[in-house]
């Protein structure tokens, strides 16, 4: 009986110190491994969330720019057999002979332009005031020229060349000072709208003679004549220059889009921190395509060489809003400009867009 009691006490005496230490070490190894997996998954999830965020933002910005690029050079049935293009006091304004696209390599690369050709004077009021060496200031600046929005049609035939044009109301209404084009694919005329009268389903566009100030794109019409009698059904559209640039407006930096018509910059994305554009230009008698960089000087041998650009390759650099984890930044430079390591997620995107109307 005594031996049985001793045996029971021996088995109920618990673990030894060595056994407890071994168990604790094994437990710490298991817990440490689980913690490492948890931390790794959290870092990966954080990176994935930020990557999805900048990717979706980048797709929206790239698609919006691509839509403008595909419409570049749409001047309504251009070229035509009879272009009547000398009716504006400023004949260079929105000229189809200049092509539908023009680009500049940086803010410092912009030419001295009074605003009568591309609307540069309006653009410069919205450019960033940051360090000239910053990525935003070194980014490309792109202008897309052509019909803005959709074409409408002439509702009633013209009774005389000076008669106001009655057009079916377009989705985006005309307003005074707009430069418009009318074409029946044989004749083509450009004029400045002086007054607009709204009807229930139409607009009446007057095009009286008279000079206007430098703030006006076309500076007025030389005379009140269109130069041709157009029949009902002729296409009518509004011409405009749309600028894409890295800007800082109201303290908000990002990629902006601005119509030179109203000079109102619209923020497309505050996550885009860099924009670079390359141009594919048809050169030589064979029309071989040569890729040029974003500067106007390297594309143009003369003022009209932009008409030989067939496509544009757009590169955007996106930066996450939130700071991630140290060491996860993978992009060190963009467009020749170094990017400081700041643990944000950077994502470069690229798309090549054919100019449909070139």
Buried (B, 14 or more C-beta within 10 A) or exposed (E): EEEEEEEEEEEEEEEEEEEEEEEEEEEEEEEEEEEEEEEEEEEEEBBEEBBEBBBEBBEEBBEBBBEBBBBBBBBBBBEBEEBBBEBBBBBBBBBBBBBBBBBBBBBEBBEEEEBBBBBBBBBEEBBBEBEEEBBBBBBBBBBBBBBBEEBBBBBBEBEEBBBBBBBBBBEEEBBEBBBBBBBBEEBBBBBBBBEBEEEEEBBBBBBBBEEBEEEBBBBBBBEBBBBBEBEEEBBBBBBBBBBBBBBBBEEEBBBBBBBBBEBEBEBBBBBBBBBBBBBBBBBEEEEEBEEBBBBBEEBBEEBEBBBBBEBBBBBBBBBBEEEBBEEBBEBEEBBEBEBEEEEBBBBBBEBEBEBEBB
